[in-house]
């Protein structure tokens, strides 16, 4: 080792810049999801009820989903609550994947996912299950301890630009898959007819 050089053991740790980038990107994802639900609360409540996973007496739980998403977004932005936010966010994403998977198993492919923007109705699809599982796995990376290195000015640029790129990539893929998957299903149905 060269004199004056510091070597860190980074086994099972996350670089603090990568952690901040993931936290920012997921905070943005959960906050925007909550905003969409709050802007069209009636449509989201109808979608929540249509999943038919809770008794009608518990339909009021739909109002708690955007509150939970906002709490997760806020928790991800604070170092002291980041682990709790990451665990809650991953659990919520797994719950979404499970709810979609159960209804796909029931053959209810025309069910509104409840995940689109205001006024946007999107049918559920297997790709949404995989999307939510992948997002949950990525989010659990925030449970790793941060590597012991200070953040620099270059890291701030990486975090800001990386968060913007991650958000744009997510929106692009979500829009692409949201449009392509239903079309592909219709083509398969025509081919089987």
Rosetta blueprint (number, residue, H / E / L):
1 X L
2 X L
3 X L
4 X L
5 X L
6 X L
7 X L
8 X L
9 X L
10 X L
11 X L
12 X L
13 X E
14 X E
15 X L
16 X H
17 X H
18 X H
19 X H
20 X H
21 X H
22 X H
23 X H
24 X H
25 X H
26 X H
27 X H
28 X H
29 X H
30 X H
31 X H
32 X H
33 X H
34 X H
35 X H
36 X H
37 X H
38 X H
39 X H
40 X L
41 X H
42 X H
43 X H
44 X H
45 X H
46 X H
47 X H
48 X H
49 X H
50 X H
51 X L
52 X L
53 X L
54 X L
55 X L
56 X H
57 X H
58 X H
59 X H
60 X H
61 X H
62 X H
63 X H
64 X H
65 X H
66 X H
67 X H
68 X H
69 X H
70 X H
71 X H
72 X H
73 X H
74 X H
75 X H
76 X H
77 X L
78 X L
79 X H
80 X H
81 X H
82 X H
83 X H
84 X H
85 X H
86 X H
87 X H
88 X H
89 X H
90 X H
91 X H
92 X H
93 X H
94 X H
95 X H
96 X H
97 X H
98 X H
99 X H
100 X H
101 X H
102 X H
103 X H
104 X H
105 X H
106 X L
107 X L
108 X L
109 X L
110 X L
111 X L
112 X E
113 X L
114 X L
115 X L
116 X L
117 X L
118 X L
119 X L
120 X L
121 X L
122 X L
123 X E
124 X L
125 X L
126 X H
127 X H
128 X H
129 X H
130 X H
131 X H
132 X H
133 X H
134 X H
135 X H
136 X H
137 X H
138 X H
139 X H
140 X H
141 X H
142 X H
143 X H
144 X L
145 X E
146 X E
147 X L
148 X L
149 X L
150 X L
151 X L
152 X L
153 X H
154 X H
155 X H
156 X H
157 X H
158 X H
159 X H
160 X H
161 X H
162 X H
163 X H
164 X H
165 X H
166 X H
167 X H
168 X H
169 X H
170 X H
171 X H
172 X H
173 X H
174 X H
175 X H
176 X H
177 X H
178 X H
179 X H
180 X H
181 X H
182 X H
183 X H
184 X H
185 X H
186 X H
187 X H
188 X H
189 X H
190 X H
191 X H
192 X H
193 X L
